[in-house]
């Protein structure tokens, strides 16, 4: 736990700067954290509109809104959101809104879609356990396998199971994580795979982090 001082106020945050107590948030917190989220010129009204939507949605529904919901409500594409919050949706917009996904409660490249093969996992059921956290995220990414992905997809009610485009995203996320050591932002995922947010929402309706990233055996931390 880290205390952050701004205008005589203390804010308790974790090592990544996420506010530990949702109710401790105020506009001064967002303003003080803006530069750490790549916003050297501060927050404009268009930033505040997104921040207020996230907080209002949390108040009404008790969970952090999906990136799809936030973009639709604010008439934004993923690239438009990236322009506003370059460090990411979770690590930018949600952080400034005082919310984390945890408070919710947060190879076929270039081939035409119609010729992507259906790659359903044919792994036969076997006795295996996976260590996950309280939100169902795999704690050790190295324990991931296709059986885990298939079971998690079933748990998240992905209709028809994991198909070619799902596996393309999953392998992209895991390969990117292995190379860089951290989960790519939703912007990087969409740009690298030629997707719009509506495409991603159709593939992973439970969300980018709570869907695609979770199925890939990863988590933002």
N, C-alpha and C positions, 0 to 999 in steps of 0.2 A: 504494500500500500504506500502510495506517495502523496504527500500533501502539496498542492500547487497553489501558490499565493497570487492573487490578482485583485487589485483595488482593495486590499485589506481582507480579502476573502480566501478561505482555504477550501480546496476541492480535493476530495479523495479519489485518486485514479489508480489504475493498474499500471504495469510497466509499459503498456502501449499507449497510455493516455486516455483510456476509456473510463468514463465516470463510473464509480462503483455504486453510487446511490442516485437513482433516477430523479428522485425528488430534490436533490441538491442542485440540479441544473438551473441556470438562469442565463440570460443573454450575455452576461459578462464572461461566462465560461466559454461559450461558443466563440466570442470575439477573441479571447485570449489564446484559444487553441487554433484559430484560423491559419496563422502563419506556419504552424507545424503540419498543417494539412495542405501546404503548397499554395496558400492564398495570401500572398505577400501584400496585396492591396486591400485586404479586409473583406468583409461580407457585404454584398449588395442585396437589394431587395429580392432578386431572383434566387439568391442563396437562402435567404430567410424563408421564402415561400416553401422551399423543399424541406427545410429544417422544421418549420411549423407543421407541415403536413405529416411528417414522420412522428412528431410528438403528439399531434392530435389523434392520429390513427392509433398510436400506442394507448392513449388514454381511453379511446372508445372500444378497442378490441383486445387490449391486454397483451399485444405482441408487436414486434417490429414489423412494419409492412414490407412485403417483398419488393425487390427493386422494380419488378414489372408494375406493381401497383403505384409506386411513387412516380415512375416515369409517365404512366398513363394519366395520373391525376394532374401532373404538371406539364403535360404535352411535350415531353422530352424523349428524344432517342437516346440510345446508350452513349453516342458520341456527344450529344448535348449535355448529358449528365457528367461525362468525363471533363468537358470544358469547365463545368462549374466546380466539380470536386475531383481533381486529378489523382488523388491518392486512393480513390475507390468509393464505392457506395458504403460498404460497411466501415472501412477505415478512413472515410472522409465524412460523408453526409450524416451517417448514423452516429459516428463518434461526436460530431459537433452538436447533434441533437441530444446527446447524453444517453444514448441507447446502444447496447450491443445485442447481437443475436441471442446471447445467453439470457438477456433480460426479457426474452419473448414470452417468454413463457408466462439466434440470430442466428493397310492403312488408308485409305480412302480420301486423303486430302485432295481437294480440287475436282473430285468426281461429281458428276451431276447427281442430284438427290435421287432421281428415279432408278438409277442403276446400283445404288448402294445395297449390298447384300444384307439380309437379315441375319445378324450374328447373335442369336440367342445362346446364352450360356447353356451348354449341355452337361455341365458338371453334375455328376450324380450325387445325391444327398449322402453325406458322411458325417461322422461325429467330429465336429470341430467347434471350438469356442473362440470368440473374438472379444478382446477387452475394449469396451467403449465407455465414454463418459456419460454423465447424467442425461445429456441431450442426444445420445445415440451416435456420437462421432467416434470413429476408430481412434484410439489413443496412439497406437504405434503404426504409422503408415506402411511399414515394411511387412506387416501381417496381412495386408490386403491381397486378395486374389479375386478371380472372376466370380467365384461362388459367393463371396461376401457381397459383391456388387449386385449380383442377381437377387440375393435375398433382400438386400436393402431396397432395391427397386420395387420388389413385390410389396415390401412393408410400406413404401411410399405410394403404392397404388399407381404405378406407371403402367397404363393399359397396354397389353400386348407384349410386355417385357422389354428388355433392352435390345434395340435394333442397331443397324449400322451407324446412324448418325449419333446415337447415344454413346456408342463405344468410341467414336471419333473424339467426342468431347472428353470422355473419361481418360482416354490415353493422352490427349493433349495436356490435361490437367496434371496427370501423374508425371509425364515427361518434363513438363515445365517445372514442377516442384523438385524433381530430382536434379535438374540443372541449376536452379536458382535458390532452392532452399526455402521457398515460400509460395503460398497459393497465389496464382495470377489473379488480377482483378477481373471483374465481369467485363470490363472494356477490352482487356487483352484477349479474353476468351472469345468474345464476339468478333473482334477484328481478325484474329488469327484463323477463325473457322468460317468466316463469311456469313455471320449470323446477325439478324436484328433481334431486339429483345423479344418480340412476339414469337420468333422462331425458337428461342431458348425457352420461353414460357410453355410452348407446346411440347417441347421435349422433356422439360423438368418443371412441371407445374407447381411443385412445392417450393421452388426458389432456386437461385444459383448456389448460395452457400448451403441452404438446408436441403438441397436436392442434388445438383450435379457434384458439388464438392464433397458432400457426405457420402454419396455413392462411390466416389473415387477414393474413399478411405483417407481423406484429408480434412483439415480444419484450420481456420484462421486462429492463430494464437500468438 
